[in-house]
Amino acid sequence: MRIGELSRRAGVSVPTIKYYVREGLLPAGRLTSPNQASYEETHVRRLRLIRALLDVGGLSVAGIREVIEAIDDPERPVHKVLGAAADRVVPQYEGERGDDLLAARAAVADLLARRGWRTDDRAPAAEALAVALAALESVGHGAFAELLDAYADAAEQVARVDVDYVARNVVREELVESVVVGTVLGDAMFAALRRLAHVDASDRVFGAGT
Amino acid sequence: MRIGELSRRAGVSVPTIKYYVREGLLPAGRLTSPNQASYEETHVRRLRLIRALLDVGGLSVAGIREVIEAIDDPERPVHKVLGAAADRVVPQYEGERGDDLLAARAAVADLLARRGWRTDDRAPAAEALAVALAALESVGHGAFAELLDAYADAAEQVARVDVDYVARNVVREELVESVVVGTVLGDAMFAALRRLAHVDASDRVFGAGT
């Protein structure tokens, strides 16, 4: 198909498509004349993936590039691709938090050991968790960390159904893509559900009086 | 304290502090001379809250302003403040998704009815969920929506402990702040835990062979 049809099918403007090609997110089309290229169904699918990661997942263009490189690299083991998706966002927290962060890292290492999770306590997600805990401490809500095990129970349940879903896909390319989609869009899905459940639970507790 | 000490205590530069005051995120200091102001402990706390929402929660300055207005408005019922925090991010998804989005909205309305959640299916979080489901459909992973109830179970568990935590705070200002902090930093905490649980679950399933 021509770029105009690709644009219409994927709901992405022509200049944006060209930008994604320049940025290495989308493979170039096959040249059919010096200034005309032809695109395939795989381009539509890839564009939709990029938009989903960008708009719903909130990834940056650089983050998407990393994730897409992981998808397209047939040498990369599947569980490493999951790692690449997980590593894309490590929040930076600045300020007077040296001791808080050290204590938070120790709390994360304890948690991982306690639950027997086969994961590295130097993984970016472990650091992201430590940063979140340190931030809670810094705003006077260190006690929120008491909920860590309840959160970990819920995260384990969700991770189990996620991996079962991913394991249904037998073709490697689909499998890896489903990991990425599930990781990123699953976050968005859970955050929205948590807010809806909050409104319900909060209304039951606070709705009547305050 | 002077602005230099405030800057050091909160780990935020002086120009950034002035920017937050101009943007209405931070109350101005009390003027002690025509070009010198004095700041209190509440300023340190507020600055740390702003940085946590910005750096860990990923909120925009405009989003933080909304949340802070909700915190500072004593007239606003507590469960409405939760709503304001929930409403801050509604992902925009563009493209050829009209029918997908309508179907996704219907699926969300079904879910809310099925679970008996006392929440509006036109709430921004409901729309955010519909957008995530439509995005999954658009990238060929509509089947991921089969996990919706497993996710909702986990979200309910987490929301219950969140609200119990919040209910511990008896002073309104602290209560409202804890809702905001718990909502935003709780998302970051859960996302990090889910990734760690993924790595563990994925390693168990895929680590050996692929």
Chai-1 contact restraints between the chains, C-beta under 6 A:
chainA,res_idxA,chainB,res_idxB,connection_type,confidence,min_distance_angstrom,max_distance_angstrom,comment,restraint_id
A,G11,B,E94,contact,1.0,0.0,6.0,A-B,restraint_1
A,G11,B,G95,contact,1.0,0.0,6.0,A-B,restraint_2
A,G11,B,E96,contact,1.0,0.0,6.0,A-B,restraint_3
A,R48,B,S138,contact,1.0,0.0,6.0,A-B,restraint_4
A,R48,B,V139,contact,1.0,0.0,6.0,A-B,restraint_5
A,L49,B,V139,contact,1.0,0.0,6.0,A-B,restraint_6
A,A52,B,A135,contact,1.0,0.0,6.0,A-B,restraint_7
A,A52,B,V139,contact,1.0,0.0,6.0,A-B,restraint_8
A,D55,B,P91,contact,1.0,0.0,6.0,A-B,restraint_9
A,D55,B,Q92,contact,1.0,0.0,6.0,A-B,restraint_10
A,D55,B,Y93,contact,1.0,0.0,6.0,A-B,restraint_11
A,V56,B,P91,contact,1.0,0.0,6.0,A-B,restraint_12
A,V56,B,A132,contact,1.0,0.0,6.0,A-B,restraint_13
A,V56,B,A135,contact,1.0,0.0,6.0,A-B,restraint_14
A,P77,B,T210,contact,1.0,0.0,6.0,A-B,restraint_15
A,V78,B,F206,contact,1.0,0.0,6.0,A-B,restraint_16
A,V78,B,T210,contact,1.0,0.0,6.0,A-B,restraint_17
A,H79,B,S202,contact,1.0,0.0,6.0,A-B,restraint_18
A,H79,B,D203,contact,1.0,0.0,6.0,A-B,restraint_19
A,H79,B,F206,contact,1.0,0.0,6.0,A-B,restraint_20
A,H79,B,G207,contact,1.0,0.0,6.0,A-B,restraint_21
A,L82,B,H198,contact,1.0,0.0,6.0,A-B,restraint_22
A,L82,B,S202,contact,1.0,0.0,6.0,A-B,restraint_23
A,A86,B,R195,contact,1.0,0.0,6.0,A-B,restraint_24
A,P91,B,D55,contact,1.0,0.0,6.0,A-B,restraint_25
A,P91,B,V56,contact,1.0,0.0,6.0,A-B,restraint_26
A,Q92,B,D55,contact,1.0,0.0,6.0,A-B,restraint_27
A,Y93,B,D55,contact,1.0,0.0,6.0,A-B,restraint_28
A,E94,B,G11,contact,1.0,0.0,6.0,A-B,restraint_29
A,G95,B,G11,contact,1.0,0.0,6.0,A-B,restraint_30
A,E96,B,G11,contact,1.0,0.0,6.0,A-B,restraint_31
A,W117,B,L196,contact,1.0,0.0,6.0,A-B,restraint_32
A,W117,B,D200,contact,1.0,0.0,6.0,A-B,restraint_33
A,R118,B,D200,contact,1.0,0.0,6.0,A-B,restraint_34
A,R118,B,D203,contact,1.0,0.0,6.0,A-B,restraint_35
A,T119,B,L196,contact,1.0,0.0,6.0,A-B,restraint_36
A,T119,B,V199,contact,1.0,0.0,6.0,A-B,restraint_37
A,T119,B,D200,contact,1.0,0.0,6.0,A-B,restraint_38
A,A125,B,A192,contact,1.0,0.0,6.0,A-B,restraint_39
A,A125,B,R195,contact,1.0,0.0,6.0,A-B,restraint_40
A,A125,B,L196,contact,1.0,0.0,6.0,A-B,restraint_41
A,A128,B,A192,contact,1.0,0.0,6.0,A-B,restraint_42
A,L129,B,A192,contact,1.0,0.0,6.0,A-B,restraint_43
A,A132,B,V56,contact,1.0,0.0,6.0,A-B,restraint_44
A,A132,B,L185,contact,1.0,0.0,6.0,A-B,restraint_45
A,A132,B,A188,contact,1.0,0.0,6.0,A-B,restraint_46
A,A132,B,M189,contact,1.0,0.0,6.0,A-B,restraint_47
A,A135,B,A52,contact,1.0,0.0,6.0,A-B,restraint_48
A,A135,B,V56,contact,1.0,0.0,6.0,A-B,restraint_49
A,A135,B,L185,contact,1.0,0.0,6.0,A-B,restraint_50
A,L136,B,L185,contact,1.0,0.0,6.0,A-B,restraint_51
A,S138,B,R48,contact,1.0,0.0,6.0,A-B,restraint_52
A,V139,B,R48,contact,1.0,0.0,6.0,A-B,restraint_53
A,V139,B,L49,contact,1.0,0.0,6.0,A-B,restraint_54
A,V139,B,A52,contact,1.0,0.0,6.0,A-B,restraint_55
A,V139,B,V181,contact,1.0,0.0,6.0,A-B,restraint_56
A,H141,B,V181,contact,1.0,0.0,6.0,A-B,restraint_57
A,L147,B,V161,contact,1.0,0.0,6.0,A-B,restraint_58
A,A150,B,V161,contact,1.0,0.0,6.0,A-B,restraint_59
A,Y151,B,M189,contact,1.0,0.0,6.0,A-B,restraint_60
A,Y151,B,F190,contact,1.0,0.0,6.0,A-B,restraint_61
A,Y151,B,L193,contact,1.0,0.0,6.0,A-B,restraint_62
A,A152,B,L193,contact,1.0,0.0,6.0,A-B,restraint_63
A,A154,B,A154,contact,1.0,0.0,6.0,A-B,restraint_64
A,A154,B,Q157,contact,1.0,0.0,6.0,A-B,restraint_65
A,A154,B,V158,contact,1.0,0.0,6.0,A-B,restraint_66
A,A155,B,L193,contact,1.0,0.0,6.0,A-B,restraint_67
A,A155,B,R194,contact,1.0,0.0,6.0,A-B,restraint_68
A,A155,B,A197,contact,1.0,0.0,6.0,A-B,restraint_69
A,E156,B,A197,contact,1.0,0.0,6.0,A-B,restraint_70
A,Q157,B,A154,contact,1.0,0.0,6.0,A-B,restraint_71
A,V158,B,A154,contact,1.0,0.0,6.0,A-B,restraint_72
A,V158,B,R194,contact,1.0,0.0,6.0,A-B,restraint_73
A,A159,B,R194,contact,1.0,0.0,6.0,A-B,restraint_74
A,A159,B,A197,contact,1.0,0.0,6.0,A-B,restraint_75
A,A159,B,H198,contact,1.0,0.0,6.0,A-B,restraint_76
A,A159,B,A201,contact,1.0,0.0,6.0,A-B,restraint_77
A,R160,B,A201,contact,1.0,0.0,6.0,A-B,restraint_78
A,V161,B,L147,contact,1.0,0.0,6.0,A-B,restraint_79
A,V161,B,A150,contact,1.0,0.0,6.0,A-B,restraint_80
A,V163,B,A201,contact,1.0,0.0,6.0,A-B,restraint_81
A,V163,B,S202,contact,1.0,0.0,6.0,A-B,restraint_82
A,V163,B,V205,contact,1.0,0.0,6.0,A-B,restraint_83
A,A167,B,V205,contact,1.0,0.0,6.0,A-B,restraint_84
A,V181,B,V139,contact,1.0,0.0,6.0,A-B,restraint_85
A,V181,B,H141,contact,1.0,0.0,6.0,A-B,restraint_86
A,L185,B,A132,contact,1.0,0.0,6.0,A-B,restraint_87
A,L185,B,A135,contact,1.0,0.0,6.0,A-B,restraint_88
A,L185,B,L136,contact,1.0,0.0,6.0,A-B,restraint_89
A,D187,B,A191,contact,1.0,0.0,6.0,A-B,restraint_90
A,A188,B,A132,contact,1.0,0.0,6.0,A-B,restraint_91
A,M189,B,A132,contact,1.0,0.0,6.0,A-B,restraint_92
A,M189,B,Y151,contact,1.0,0.0,6.0,A-B,restraint_93
A,F190,B,Y151,contact,1.0,0.0,6.0,A-B,restraint_94
A,A191,B,D187,contact,1.0,0.0,6.0,A-B,restraint_95
A,A192,B,A125,contact,1.0,0.0,6.0,A-B,restraint_96
A,A192,B,A128,contact,1.0,0.0,6.0,A-B,restraint_97
A,A192,B,L129,contact,1.0,0.0,6.0,A-B,restraint_98
A,L193,B,Y151,contact,1.0,0.0,6.0,A-B,restraint_99
A,L193,B,A152,contact,1.0,0.0,6.0,A-B,restraint_100
A,L193,B,A155,contact,1.0,0.0,6.0,A-B,restraint_101
A,R194,B,A155,contact,1.0,0.0,6.0,A-B,restraint_102
A,R194,B,V158,contact,1.0,0.0,6.0,A-B,restraint_103
A,R194,B,A159,contact,1.0,0.0,6.0,A-B,restraint_104
A,R195,B,A86,contact,1.0,0.0,6.0,A-B,restraint_105
A,R195,B,A125,contact,1.0,0.0,6.0,A-B,restraint_106
A,L196,B,W117,contact,1.0,0.0,6.0,A-B,restraint_107
A,L196,B,T119,contact,1.0,0.0,6.0,A-B,restraint_108
A,L196,B,A125,contact,1.0,0.0,6.0,A-B,restraint_109
A,A197,B,A155,contact,1.0,0.0,6.0,A-B,restraint_110
A,A197,B,E156,contact,1.0,0.0,6.0,A-B,restraint_111
A,A197,B,A159,contact,1.0,0.0,6.0,A-B,restraint_112
A,H198,B,L82,contact,1.0,0.0,6.0,A-B,restraint_113
A,H198,B,A159,contact,1.0,0.0,6.0,A-B,restraint_114
A,V199,B,T119,contact,1.0,0.0,6.0,A-B,restraint_115
A,D200,B,W117,contact,1.0,0.0,6.0,A-B,restraint_116
A,D200,B,R118,contact,1.0,0.0,6.0,A-B,restraint_117
A,D200,B,T119,contact,1.0,0.0,6.0,A-B,restraint_118
A,A201,B,A159,contact,1.0,0.0,6.0,A-B,restraint_119
A,A201,B,R160,contact,1.0,0.0,6.0,A-B,restraint_120
A,A201,B,V163,contact,1.0,0.0,6.0,A-B,restraint_121
A,S202,B,H79,contact,1.0,0.0,6.0,A-B,restraint_122
A,S202,B,L82,contact,1.0,0.0,6.0,A-B,restraint_123
A,S202,B,V163,contact,1.0,0.0,6.0,A-B,restraint_124
A,D203,B,H79,contact,1.0,0.0,6.0,A-B,restraint_125
A,D203,B,R118,contact,1.0,0.0,6.0,A-B,restraint_126
A,V205,B,V163,contact,1.0,0.0,6.0,A-B,restraint_127
A,V205,B,A167,contact,1.0,0.0,6.0,A-B,restraint_128
A,F206,B,V78,contact,1.0,0.0,6.0,A-B,restraint_129
A,F206,B,H79,contact,1.0,0.0,6.0,A-B,restraint_130
A,G207,B,H79,contact,1.0,0.0,6.0,A-B,restraint_131
A,T210,B,P77,contact,1.0,0.0,6.0,A-B,restraint_132
A,T210,B,V78,contact,1.0,0.0,6.0,A-B,restraint_133
